[in-house]
Amino acid sequence: MTNTHPKEALDPEDDDGTMPQNVEALEAAVIGHRIVTAEKGDREFVIVLDSGRRVTLVDFDDCCAYTELQAFLLHPDLVDHAITGISTEGGYTVWHVFADMGNVLDLTVGWSAGNPFYYGYGFDVRVQEVTE
């Protein structure tokens, strides 16, 4: 499947590049892999890949600025397909993790730069490699 969503551009008054950087970090961690499990905790979302790699998106808030995963939908019928990309829409509030057969995972993201750019926002993207 090709990316049918054009790359979003946010107004520099609203985002300093944090949201595109978050998507790029997630892409770098998951492209070429399959999702084994996905689970949301209180402030983190963990994706376990076929390599054993754990990719965690940790919610972040700082005063009036924040980024949080509000909801996710894993499409179990498509998880046997390797991830080929991520697209966004709605001002980076909907993220589509897709494979050649369609969306594997959809994320609903709430975020605000608060008083731009005095406070921090954006996910803390953590990648834990398998150690033997």
C-alpha positions in Angstrom: 0.0 0.0 0.0 1.3 3.4 -0.8 0.9 6.4 1.4 -2.3 8.1 0.3 -2.0 10.9 2.7 0.2 13.8 1.8 2.8 14.8 4.4 1.2 17.3 6.8 2.6 20.7 7.3 1.9 22.4 10.6 2.0 26.2 11.1 5.3 27.1 12.7 3.3 29.1 15.2 1.7 25.9 16.3 4.5 23.4 16.2 8.3 23.7 16.2 8.8 20.4 14.4 8.2 18.2 17.4 5.2 16.3 16.0 6.8 15.4 12.7 10.0 14.3 14.6 7.8 12.0 16.8 6.4 10.3 13.7 9.9 10.0 12.1 11.2 8.4 15.4 8.3 5.9 15.4 8.8 5.2 11.7 12.5 4.5 12.2 11.7 2.0 15.0 8.9 0.0 13.3 9.2 0.0 9.5 10.0 -3.4 8.1 8.7 -5.2 11.2 5.4 -6.8 12.2 3.5 -6.0 15.3 3.2 -8.8 17.8 1.4 -6.9 20.6 0.2 -3.4 21.4 -0.8 -2.4 24.9 -1.7 0.9 26.5 -0.9 1.7 30.1 -1.6 4.8 32.1 1.0 7.0 30.5 2.7 4.8 27.9 1.9 2.7 24.9 4.1 -0.3 24.1 4.4 -1.9 20.7 6.3 -5.3 20.6 7.7 -6.1 17.2 8.5 -9.5 15.6 12.2 -8.9 16.4 11.4 -8.6 20.1 12.1 -4.9 19.9 9.9 -2.9 22.3 8.8 0.6 21.1 7.3 2.8 23.8 5.5 6.1 23.3 5.4 7.8 26.7 2.9 10.6 27.2 4.4 14.0 28.1 3.0 17.1 29.8 4.5 20.3 31.0 2.1 22.8 32.4 -0.3 23.7 29.5 1.6 21.7 26.8 1.1 18.0 26.4 1.1 15.0 24.1 -1.0 11.9 24.9 -2.2 8.8 23.2 -5.9 8.9 23.6 -6.9 5.7 21.8 -5.6 3.1 19.4 -7.1 0.5 17.1 -5.0 -2.6 16.2 -6.2 -4.4 13.1 -5.3 -8.0 13.9 -6.2 -9.3 10.4 -3.3 -7.3 9.0 -0.5 -7.7 11.7 1.1 -10.4 9.6 2.2 -7.8 7.1 5.4 -5.7 7.6 5.0 -2.0 8.3 5.9 0.1 5.3 5.1 3.6 6.6 3.2 6.1 8.8 0.9 8.9 7.7 -1.0 11.5 9.7 -4.0 13.6 9.3 -6.0 16.1 11.3 -3.0 18.1 12.3 -1.1 15.1 13.7 -4.1 13.9 15.7 -4.6 10.7 13.7 -1.6 8.5 12.9 -1.9 5.6 10.5 0.7 2.8 10.7 0.3 1.0 7.4 1.5 -2.1 5.6 1.0 -3.2 2.0 -2.5 -4.4 2.7 -3.8 -1.4 4.7 -3.6 0.2 8.1 -2.2 -2.1 10.8 -2.6 0.3 13.6 -4.4 3.6 14.1 -3.5 6.1 16.8 -5.6 9.0 18.1 -3.2 11.6 19.6 -4.1 14.6 21.6 -1.4 17.4 21.7 -0.8 21.0 22.3 2.3 23.2 22.3 0.6 25.2 25.1 2.2 28.6 25.1 4.4 28.0 22.1 7.3 27.1 22.7 7.9 27.8 26.3 6.8 24.3 27.6 7.8 20.9 26.4 5.5 18.5 24.5 5.8 15.5 22.2 6.1 11.8 23.0 9.2 10.4 24.6 9.9 7.6 22.1 11.9 4.8 23.6 13.3 1.8 21.7 14.5 -1.2 23.6 16.4 -3.8 21.6 16.4 -7.5 22.3 19.4 -8.5 24.4 20.4 -12.1 24.5 
